[in-house]
Amino acid sequence: MSVDLHHHGDRDVAPGLVDLAVNVRLPAPPPWLADVIAASLHDLGRYPDAAPAVEAIARRHGVDPACVLPTAGGAEAFTLVARGIRTSRPVVVHPQFTEPEAALAAAGHEVGRCVLSRESGFRLDPHAFAAGGAHADADLVVVGNPTNPTGVLHAAAGLRSLRAPGRLVVVDEAFMDAVPGETESVIGTDLEGLLVVRSLTKTWGLAGLRAGYVVGDPAVVAALRSVQPPWSVSSPAIAATVACLSERAVADAEAGAMTIAADREVLVRELASVGLRTAAPSDAPFVLVDTSPLGVGSVREELARLGFAVRRGETFPGLGPTWVRLAVRDPQASRAVAAAFVELGRLNRVA
Ligand SMILES: Cc1ncc(COP(=O)(O)O)c(C=O)c1O
């Protein structure tokens, strides 16, 4: 069955609803960051110079500047991969964020899917990409870590083991800065055959600015650079990138990651107390909830009537309408949505 690969959580939100559909952590950037962006507006008369962002990314991750490229959000990176990397057997590991597959398809590639099962806890078995495995001939593999929407955090060693001669492994780490300690990031000294996509959108409330970057094999990064439109990353996005990668901002993000972990525990507990389970243990700022105990259809519209916007599951390959993704918010919101699920169950029994 074909699904709308361009459907995103923002389309599941409507005015007046508590937004649990979109994973952006802040409604707006913090004041110190808004000030940095505002100050950059004085430079709008000049074409942007991405060099300070390149330097900041390289310093933050301890890699050579040749291994990094600022992009207009993580999303641009997927288009650059689709256009700049030679591939005849790309495979996307699903369920996951659908833009990488959409970008590859738009560039004319036939995209294979490695669909992880609920029974396996949506965990990747690297053997599927090894000799004799179903995807042994993949020359490009795209995998999210932690994965949107399942929340699963794959082991870095397993992801590195996917590498093979002539194969590029793209790891979407858009949510890695929400994982305390960024454990399992594959960014390190050995980047051969690897490309990591990062986003500044979620943690810093910058969805409208378009700021992200890639870190990876310098030959791959050079290929992406060669197809990136000139001045793709604006001066405000460059200023924000430098600011968000300062030591102070990275420490703030780490503190935020700890808060998310604590808030997520509350959400999972509240859901369990009303008989709902998550797909798998989540290490992300969202959880994927199995609503099948409430019926065979989607509960999204009924939840909206009760005041809550949640992200539908059925547009993710491998999932169906009985899955919804909930962003982790504060304990009060978690208790409120759990109460809404109870109300929904009661209404369904009465109907
Ligand atoms: C898993 C994942 N990767 C990448 C992105 C792209 O983020 P952006 O282009 O805003 O940096 C998103 C946005 O929703 C996402 O969920």
The ligand as a Gaussian input file, in Angstrom:
#p B3LYP/6-31G(d) Opt

LIG

0 1
 C       14.023000      12.099000      12.036000
 C       14.079000      13.438000      11.374000
 N       15.155000      13.739000      10.649000
 C       15.282000      14.926000      10.048000
 C       14.281000      15.861000      10.133000
 C       14.465000      17.155000       9.410000
 O       14.623000      18.181000      10.300000
 P       15.035000      19.628000       9.802000
 O       15.053000      19.635000       8.326000
 O       14.026000      20.554000      10.364000
 O       16.416000      19.836000      10.389000
 C       13.123000      15.581000      10.865000
 C       12.013000      16.554000      10.946000
 O       10.922000      16.257000      11.354000
 C       13.031000      14.334000      11.504000
 O       11.955000      14.000000      12.223000

